[in-house]
Amino acid sequence: MSWRPVYRSSKFRNVYGKPGGREQCFDGIPITRNVQDSHFCTVNAKFLAVVTESAGGGAFIVIPITKTGRIDPNYPKVCGHQGNVLDIKWNPFMDNVIASCSEDCSVRIWEIPEGGLRRNMTECVLELYGHSRKVGLIEWHPTCAGLLFSAGYDFKILVWNLETGGAVKVIDCHSDVILCMTFNTDGSLLATSSKDRRLRLIDPRSGDVLQEANCKSHRVNRVVFLGNIKMLATTGVSRWNSRQIALWDQEDLSRPIMEEEIDGLSGLLFPFYDPDTHMLYLAGKGDGNIRYYEISPEKPYLQFLMEFRSPAPQKGLGVMPKQGLDVGACEVFRFYKLVTLKGLVEPISMIVPRRSETYQEDLYPMTAGPEPALSPNEWLRGINRGPVLISLRASYKHPGQMVIRASKRERRTVGVRSIDLLENVPPKTQSELLRTFFRQEDEIKQLREDLALKDQRIRQLELELNNLKNNSST
């Protein structure tokens, strides 16, 4: 019996990473050199926020997402903290509200004006104190408006109700610094990792530890819920100090259901999960690699798709919410990569290579929208609700719409650019290569015919002009 390779019929197996051009980057930002294992970056459909270097206290810069290019050295900052800013997060339900935490033991809530900052902001909306040591992590509840979680170096997690301005719960079950915390889809479960290498599954209302894992073959660093698949993914290191990923059954954390070694590098692996496409991205801190996989609830569970490589190392990564993606270009995920040495924030788009004359329903199922599902009081009473889902169809723009609104000069260049756009999609098979070749050949033939017609028209106009001159001279 002859061996035959098995090809997976997945619409995401050809997804590729496309870095933004220079005109799409944010340049000249003094990105913080703090060694905290944080992203130092957060983004939404309106603003990009980056933690910066600042004398005399902590600060971060907020830039409108459309204001790309070189940033003025004196661009205004949010600079109310007395110590270094360690983490920042946009409110998922209010685009102008951002939370920050700092070495000054405080958590602060800021409201950014429409259009961005015009001068330095020092006054916050809320100033929250409760931790006895510096605060390293903050996380918004995924479905409840006005509920914020903060993790400090005092090994405690505080639950803040922003409607009352106070802490409503103290979760005290860790014996070392908390490295990561993440929620499941409806926010009824909280998973954490700690410096003691233990993975904990916690009831965020009561603070009780529901399950705890201490796997000697996999020392946990970061953890993320895998949507509604009822699984967890963790990144960490193996016994031989190689970077590793593990998958866990949410109902049984006694041992991982699978472990896979990634490489021998020492940098931390940040996991990002997209529940709409079931794709898991692993980005290495200190290197420029982003690997991505497809997750399935059955074996083999984890299927490697491809790897995006860049020579510029990343210090942190922000992720654009689904409402900010370019649906017409079949963009399914977008990172904002911090490059400290260059002071650069570079967008990296993950694109499915297909023509998009119509809205791609299979790539964009109903997704979590900007409306909260419940209030803090409802959540505290024990009510759980999933996110309010929306369709991205309204944000789809047909590529042809750009040509209709373009000027005559722009219309002449669109036909030429359409050939170059095909080069962004690397053909994977011989049939795709042939289709691309014939498509380009047809477009070149059409361009030549248009050029011949224009030449004929020019000659006709020249003859008419000569006749007019002869008539006027006689």
C-alpha positions as CSV (number, residue, x, y, z in Angstrom):
1,M,0.0,0.0,0.0
2,S,1.6,3.3,-1.1
3,W,1.9,6.2,1.3
4,R,0.0,9.4,0.4
5,P,0.2,12.7,2.1
6,V,-2.9,13.9,3.9
7,Y,-4.0,17.5,3.1
8,R,-6.3,19.3,5.4
9,S,-9.3,21.0,3.8
10,S,-9.1,24.2,6.0
11,K,-9.9,27.7,4.6
12,F,-7.1,29.1,6.9
13,R,-4.2,26.9,5.8
14,N,-2.9,29.6,3.5
15,V,-3.3,32.6,5.8
16,Y,-0.3,34.8,5.6
17,G,1.1,37.8,7.6
18,K,1.4,41.1,5.8
19,P,3.4,43.9,7.6
20,G,2.2,47.4,7.1
21,G,4.1,49.8,4.8
22,R,6.0,52.7,6.3
23,E,3.0,55.0,5.8
24,Q,0.9,52.7,8.0
25,C,3.4,52.6,10.9
26,F,3.7,54.9,13.9
27,D,7.3,56.2,14.1
28,G,9.3,58.1,16.7
29,I,7.5,56.8,19.8
30,P,9.8,56.5,22.9
31,I,8.7,53.0,23.8
32,T,9.3,52.0,27.4
33,R,12.4,50.0,28.2
34,N,10.8,48.4,31.3
35,V,11.6,44.7,31.5
36,Q,8.1,43.7,32.8
37,D,6.6,40.9,30.8
38,S,3.7,43.0,29.5
39,H,2.5,44.1,26.1
40,F,2.8,47.8,26.9
41,C,0.4,48.4,24.1
42,T,-3.4,48.3,23.6
43,V,-5.5,49.3,20.6
44,N,-9.1,49.7,19.5
45,A,-10.9,51.0,16.5
46,K,-10.2,54.6,17.5
47,F,-6.9,54.8,19.3
48,L,-3.5,53.2,19.8
49,A,-2.0,53.5,23.3
50,V,1.7,52.8,24.1
51,V,3.6,53.0,27.4
52,T,6.5,55.4,26.9
53,E,9.7,56.5,28.7
54,S,9.0,59.5,30.9
55,A,11.0,61.4,33.5
56,G,9.4,62.0,36.9
57,G,6.7,59.3,36.7
58,G,4.9,56.9,34.5
59,A,3.2,57.9,31.2
60,F,1.7,56.5,28.1
61,I,0.8,58.0,24.7
62,V,-2.6,57.9,23.0
63,I,-2.7,58.4,19.2
64,P,-5.7,58.3,16.9
65,I,-5.5,55.1,14.8
66,T,-5.6,57.2,11.6
67,K,-2.7,59.5,12.6
68,T,0.1,57.3,11.2
69,G,3.6,58.4,10.4
70,R,6.2,60.3,12.4
71,I,5.0,61.3,15.8
72,D,6.1,64.7,17.2
73,P,8.6,64.3,20.1
74,N,6.4,66.7,22.2
75,Y,3.2,64.9,21.5
76,P,1.0,65.1,24.6
77,K,0.9,62.1,27.0
78,V,-1.2,60.7,29.8
79,C,1.1,61.3,32.7
80,G,-0.6,61.2,36.1
81,H,1.1,58.1,37.7
82,Q,3.9,58.6,40.2
83,G,5.7,55.4,39.1
84,N,6.3,53.4,35.9
85,V,3.1,52.3,34.1
86,L,3.1,48.5,33.8
87,D,-0.1,47.7,32.0
88,I,-2.8,49.5,30.0
89,K,-6.2,48.2,28.6
90,W,-9.0,49.9,26.6
91,N,-12.5,49.4,27.9
92,P,-14.2,46.9,25.4
93,F,-17.5,48.8,25.7
94,M,-16.3,52.5,25.7
95,D,-13.8,53.4,23.1
96,N,-12.6,56.5,24.9
97,V,-12.0,54.9,28.3
98,I,-8.7,53.3,29.2
99,A,-7.4,51.8,32.4
100,S,-3.8,51.8,33.6
101,C,-1.8,50.4,36.5
102,S,1.5,51.3,37.9
103,E,4.4,50.8,40.3
104,D,2.8,53.5,42.5
105,C,0.2,50.8,43.7
106,S,-2.7,52.5,41.9
107,V,-5.1,51.7,39.2
108,R,-6.5,54.7,37.2
109,I,-9.3,55.2,34.8
110,W,-8.9,57.8,32.0
111,E,-11.3,59.3,29.5
112,I,-9.7,60.3,26.2
113,P,-11.3,63.2,24.3
114,E,-12.6,62.7,20.8
115,G,-9.9,63.2,18.3
116,G,-7.1,62.5,20.9
117,L,-5.1,64.6,23.3
118,R,-4.2,68.2,22.7
119,R,-2.2,68.6,25.9
120,N,-0.8,66.4,28.6
121,M,-3.5,64.7,30.7
122,T,-2.9,64.4,34.5
123,E,-6.4,64.2,35.8
124,C,-8.1,60.8,35.8
125,V,-11.7,59.9,36.1
126,L,-11.1,57.4,38.9
127,E,-8.1,56.7,41.1
128,L,-8.3,53.2,42.8
129,Y,-6.1,52.2,45.7
130,G,-6.2,48.8,47.4
131,H,-2.9,47.0,46.6
132,S,0.0,47.2,49.0
133,R,2.6,46.7,46.3
134,K,2.9,47.6,42.7
135,V,0.1,46.6,40.3
136,G,1.3,44.6,37.3
137,L,-1.8,43.4,35.5
138,I,-5.3,44.7,34.7
139,E,-8.2,43.0,32.8
140,W,-11.7,44.1,31.9
141,H,-14.6,41.7,32.4
142,P,-15.5,40.4,28.8
143,T,-19.3,40.9,29.1
144,C,-20.0,43.3,32.0
145,A,-19.5,47.0,31.7
146,G,-17.7,48.7,34.6
147,L,-16.0,45.7,36.1
148,L,-12.2,45.7,36.3
149,F,-9.7,43.1,37.7
150,S,-6.2,44.1,38.9
151,A,-3.4,41.8,40.0
152,G,-0.6,43.2,42.2
153,Y,2.8,42.1,43.5
154,D,1.1,41.5,46.9
155,F,-0.2,38.2,45.3
156,K,-3.8,39.5,45.3
157,I,-6.5,40.1,42.7
158,L,-8.9,43.0,43.4
159,V,-12.3,43.2,41.6
160,W,-13.3,46.8,41.1
161,N,-16.9,48.0,40.5
162,L,-16.4,51.3,38.7
163,E,-20.0,52.4,39.2
164,T,-19.3,52.6,43.0
165,G,-15.6,53.3,42.7
166,G,-14.5,50.6,45.1
167,A,-13.2,47.0,45.4
168,V,-16.0,44.5,45.7
169,K,-13.9,41.4,46.1
170,V,-10.3,40.4,47.1
171,I,-9.1,37.1,45.6
172,D,-6.2,35.8,47.8
173,C,-5.2,32.4,46.7
174,H,-1.8,32.9,45.2
175,S,1.6,32.3,46.9
176,D,3.7,34.2,44.4
177,V,3.5,37.0,41.7
178,I,0.6,36.6,39.2
179,L,1.9,36.4,35.7
180,C,-1.3,36.2,33.7
181,M,-5.1,36.2,34.1
182,T,-7.7,35.6,31.5
183,F,-11.5,35.0,31.3
184,N,-13.6,32.5,29.5
185,T,-16.2,33.7,27.0
186,D,-19.0,34.8,29.5
187,G,-16.6,35.8,32.3
188,S,-17.8,33.2,34.7
189,L,-14.3,31.6,35.1
190,L,-10.9,33.2,35.6
191,A,-7.7,31.3,34.8
192,T,-4.3,32.5,36.2
193,S,-0.7,31.6,36.0
194,S,1.9,32.5,38.7
195,K,5.6,32.4,39.3
196,D,5.0,29.3,41.4
197,R,4.4,27.7,37.9
198,R,0.8,26.6,38.9
199,L,-2.2,26.9,36.7
200,R,-5.4,27.9,38.6
201,L,-9.0,27.9,37.6
202,I,-10.9,30.4,39.9
203,D,-14.5,31.4,40.5
204,P,-14.1,35.2,40.2
205,R,-17.1,35.9,42.4
206,S,-16.2,33.8,45.4
207,G,-12.4,33.7,44.9
208,D,-12.4,29.9,45.3
209,V,-9.9,27.8,43.4
210,L,-11.9,25.3,41.4
211,Q,-8.9,23.4,40.0
212,E,-5.2,23.7,40.2
213,A,-2.4,22.1,38.1
214,N,1.3,21.8,38.8
215,C,2.8,19.9,35.9
216,K,6.5,19.2,36.2
217,S,7.0,18.5,32.5
218,H,5.4,21.9,31.6
219,R,6.1,25.0,33.7
220,V,3.3,27.5,32.9
221,N,3.9,31.1,32.0
222,R,0.9,32.3,30.1
223,V,-2.7,31.0,29.7
224,V,-5.7,31.7,27.5
225,F,-9.2,30.2,27.2
226,L,-10.0,28.6,23.8
227,G,-13.5,30.1,23.4
228,N,-16.4,27.6,23.7
229,I,-14.2,24.5,23.0
230,K,-13.9,24.0,26.8
231,M,-10.1,23.9,26.6
232,L,-7.2,26.0,27.9
233,A,-3.9,26.7,26.1
234,T,-0.7,27.5,28.1
235,T,2.8,28.5,27.0
236,G,5.8,27.8,29.2
237,V,9.0,25.8,29.3
238,S,9.7,22.1,29.4
239,R,12.1,20.2,31.7
240,W,14.9,20.9,29.2
241,N,14.1,24.7,29.1
242,S,12.7,24.7,25.6
243,R,9.6,26.8,24.8
244,Q,6.5,24.7,24.8
245,I,2.7,24.9,24.4
246,A,0.2,22.7,26.2
247,L,-3.5,22.2,25.9
248,W,-5.8,21.3,28.9
249,D,-9.3,20.0,29.3
250,Q,-11.2,22.7,31.2
251,E,-13.0,20.1,33.2
252,D,-9.8,18.2,34.3
253,L,-6.5,20.0,34.9
254,S,-4.8,16.9,36.4
255,R,-2.6,16.7,33.3
256,P,-2.4,18.4,29.9
257,I,-4.1,16.6,27.0
258,M,-1.2,17.4,24.7
259,E,2.3,19.1,24.9
260,E,4.3,20.3,22.0
261,E,7.8,21.8,22.0
262,I,8.3,25.0,19.9
263,D,12.0,25.8,19.9
264,G,15.0,26.4,22.1
265,L,14.8,30.2,22.4
266,S,14.5,31.8,25.8
267,G,12.0,34.6,25.2
268,L,8.4,34.4,26.5
269,L,5.7,33.1,24.2
270,F,2.5,35.3,24.2
271,P,-0.6,33.3,23.2
272,F,-3.5,35.0,21.3
273,Y,-6.7,33.2,20.5
274,D,-9.4,34.2,17.9
275,P,-12.6,32.4,18.8
276,D,-14.2,33.3,15.5
277,T,-11.7,31.5,13.3
278,H,-10.4,29.0,16.0
279,M,-6.9,30.2,15.4
280,L,-4.2,30.4,18.0
281,Y,-1.2,32.7,17.5
282,L,2.1,32.4,19.4
283,A,4.3,35.5,19.4
284,G,7.8,35.3,20.9
285,K,9.1,38.2,23.0
286,G,12.5,39.3,21.9
287,D,12.2,37.6,18.4
288,G,10.1,38.5,15.3
289,N,8.3,35.2,14.9
290,I,4.5,34.7,15.1
291,R,3.4,31.1,14.6
292,Y,-0.3,30.3,14.1
293,Y,-2.3,27.2,14.5
294,E,-5.8,25.9,14.1
295,I,-7.6,24.5,17.2
296,S,-10.1,21.6,17.0
297,P,-12.0,19.9,19.8
298,E,-10.8,16.5,18.7
299,K,-7.5,15.0,17.9
300,P,-4.9,16.1,16.9
301,Y,-6.3,19.3,18.6
302,L,-3.5,21.6,17.4
303,Q,-2.7,21.9,13.7
304,F,0.3,24.1,12.7
305,L,-0.6,26.4,9.8
306,M,2.3,28.8,9.1
307,E,4.9,31.1,10.6
308,F,5.3,34.9,10.1
309,R,9.0,35.9,10.4
310,S,10.6,39.3,10.8
311,P,14.1,40.3,11.7
312,A,12.9,43.1,14.0
313,P,12.3,41.7,17.6
314,Q,9.0,42.5,19.2
315,K,8.7,43.9,22.8
316,G,5.0,43.6,22.9
317,L,1.9,43.3,20.8
318,G,-1.5,44.9,20.7
319,V,-4.5,43.3,19.0
320,M,-7.2,45.2,17.0
321,P,-10.8,44.2,17.9
322,K,-12.8,42.7,15.1
323,Q,-14.7,45.9,14.4
324,G,-11.5,47.6,13.3
325,L,-10.4,45.0,10.7
326,D,-10.5,45.5,7.0
327,V,-13.2,43.1,6.0
328,G,-13.0,43.8,2.3
329,A,-9.3,42.6,2.3
330,C,-10.2,39.4,4.1
331,E,-8.2,40.4,7.1
332,V,-9.0,38.1,10.1
333,F,-6.5,39.4,12.7
334,R,-4.3,42.4,13.2
335,F,-1.3,42.9,15.5
336,Y,0.4,46.1,16.4
337,K,4.0,45.3,17.0
338,L,6.4,47.3,19.3
339,V,9.9,47.6,18.0
340,T,11.9,49.4,20.8
341,L,15.2,50.1,19.0
342,K,13.4,51.9,16.1
343,G,10.7,53.5,18.2
344,L,8.2,51.9,15.8
345,V,4.7,50.5,16.0
346,E,4.1,48.3,13.0
347,P,0.7,46.8,12.0
348,I,0.8,43.1,10.9
349,S,-2.3,41.9,9.2
350,M,-3.3,38.2,9.0
351,I,-5.0,37.8,5.6
352,V,-6.9,34.9,4.0
353,P,-5.8,34.9,0.3
354,R,-9.1,35.0,-1.6
355,R,-10.9,37.5,-3.9
356,S,-13.5,39.5,-2.0
357,E,-16.1,40.7,-4.5
358,T,-18.7,39.8,-1.8
359,Y,-18.9,39.7,2.0
360,Q,-17.1,36.5,3.2
361,E,-19.7,35.1,5.7
362,D,-17.6,32.1,6.5
363,L,-14.6,34.2,7.6
364,Y,-16.6,36.6,9.7
365,P,-19.3,34.8,11.8
366,M,-21.2,36.7,14.4
367,T,-18.7,38.2,16.8
368,A,-18.6,40.0,20.2
369,G,-19.8,43.6,19.8
370,P,-19.4,46.8,21.7
371,E,-22.5,46.4,23.8
372,P,-22.3,44.9,27.4
373,A,-24.5,42.0,28.2
374,L,-25.1,42.8,31.9
375,S,-24.3,45.3,34.6
376,P,-21.9,44.9,37.6
377,N,-24.8,44.4,40.0
378,E,-26.3,41.6,37.8
379,W,-22.9,39.9,37.6
380,L,-22.4,40.1,41.3
381,R,-25.8,38.5,41.9
382,G,-24.6,35.4,40.0
383,I,-26.0,36.1,36.5
384,N,-23.9,34.9,33.5
385,R,-24.5,36.0,29.9
386,G,-22.4,35.5,26.8
387,P,-21.3,38.5,24.8
388,V,-23.8,40.4,22.6
389,L,-23.0,39.3,19.1
390,I,-23.0,41.5,16.0
391,S,-22.3,41.0,12.2
392,L,-19.4,42.7,10.5
393,R,-21.3,42.9,7.2
394,A,-22.0,46.6,7.6
395,S,-18.2,47.4,7.6
396,Y,-17.7,45.6,4.3
397,K,-16.7,47.8,1.4
398,H,-16.6,46.4,-2.2
399,P,-13.1,47.0,-3.8
400,G,-14.9,48.6,-6.8
401,Q,-16.3,51.4,-4.6
402,M,-12.9,53.0,-4.4
403,V,-12.6,53.3,-8.2
404,I,-16.0,54.9,-8.6
405,R,-15.1,57.7,-6.2
406,A,-11.6,58.2,-7.5
407,S,-10.6,61.0,-9.8
408,K,-9.7,60.5,-13.4
409,R,-5.9,60.4,-12.7
410,E,-6.5,57.9,-9.9
411,R,-8.7,55.7,-12.1
412,R,-5.8,55.5,-14.6
413,T,-3.5,54.0,-11.9
414,V,-6.0,51.6,-10.4
415,G,-5.7,49.2,-13.3
416,V,-1.9,49.1,-13.0
417,R,-2.0,48.6,-9.2
418,S,-4.4,45.6,-9.6
419,I,-1.6,43.6,-11.1
420,D,0.8,44.5,-8.2
421,L,-1.9,43.5,-5.6
422,L,-1.7,39.9,-6.8
423,E,1.9,39.7,-5.8
424,N,0.9,40.1,-2.1
425,V,-0.8,36.7,-2.3
426,P,1.9,34.0,-2.7
427,P,0.5,31.1,-4.9
428,K,0.7,27.8,-3.1
429,T,0.0,25.3,-5.9
430,Q,0.8,24.9,-9.6
431,S,-2.9,25.5,-10.5
432,E,-3.0,28.7,-8.5
433,L,0.2,29.9,-10.2
434,L,-1.4,29.2,-13.6
435,R,-4.6,31.0,-12.7
436,T,-2.6,34.0,-11.5
437,F,-0.5,34.0,-14.7
438,F,-3.5,33.9,-17.0
439,R,-5.3,36.6,-14.9
440,Q,-2.3,38.9,-15.2
441,E,-2.0,38.2,-18.9
442,D,-5.7,39.1,-19.5
443,E,-5.2,42.3,-17.5
444,I,-2.1,43.3,-19.5
445,K,-3.9,42.6,-22.7
446,Q,-6.8,44.8,-21.6
447,L,-4.4,47.6,-20.7
448,R,-2.7,47.4,-24.1
449,E,-6.1,47.7,-25.8
450,D,-7.0,50.7,-23.7
451,L,-3.6,52.3,-24.5
452,A,-4.1,51.7,-28.3
453,L,-7.5,53.4,-28.2
454,K,-6.0,56.4,-26.3
455,D,-3.2,56.6,-28.9
456,Q,-5.8,56.6,-31.7
457,R,-7.8,59.3,-30.0
458,I,-4.6,61.4,-29.6
459,R,-3.8,61.1,-33.3
460,Q,-7.4,62.1,-34.2
461,L,-7.2,65.2,-32.0
462,E,-3.9,66.2,-33.5
463,L,-5.3,66.0,-37.0
464,E,-8.3,68.1,-36.0
465,L,-5.9,70.7,-34.4
466,N,-3.9,70.9,-37.6
467,N,-7.1,71.4,-39.7
468,L,-8.1,74.3,-37.4
469,K,-4.7,75.9,-37.8
470,N,-4.8,75.6,-41.6
471,N,-8.3,77.1,-41.7
472,S,-7.4,80.0,-39.5
473,S,-4.3,80.8,-41.6
474,T,-6.3,81.0,-44.9
